[in-house]
Amino acid sequence: MSLRDDVAAVLEGVLADNELEWEAGVNDGEYVVTLPGEKKLKTVTSLTVGENDLITAAFVIRQPDENHLDFYTFLLRRNLKLPGLAYSIDSSGDVYVGGRVPLAAVDETYLDKLLGAVLRAADEPFNDLLVLGFLTSMKKEWEWRISRGESTRNLEAFKHLLA
């Protein structure tokens, strides 16, 4: 058995022990894991067991509609506190969190900490990111829903800013 196979087996064990939903990704050695959140209902995370490294990538939020400087500055400041992870953006400006670690460093404890760190990085700042980057759209959505008698349940956390 190779180190890659060992890490894959440990990863599958951690996912099973934590009762996390996952499926095989399109890439060789890729596990697509769904992490349940509170502010962001779920974070879909790719964990790829490569030949030498474990690569982690998770979508956080789409590019902001407004306040780009404040939005991205907020994320860069949070980068200083992330353990082995970093926020990045793709060519569209969508935000991801990711990292890379040598396979030799991966064990159950590391994977547990990694999954927790990814979830915190996507979930904890989610409402702040919505306010920074999407407040105008959220206000329009609130007004539209109120005018039509539609539910505002998913916007209730922002009612103090929208009503």
Summary of the structure (lengths in Angstrom):
residues: 163
radius of gyration: 18.1
end to end distance: 59.8
largest distance: 62.6
contacts: 461
relative contact order: 0.16
helix: 48%
strand: 25%
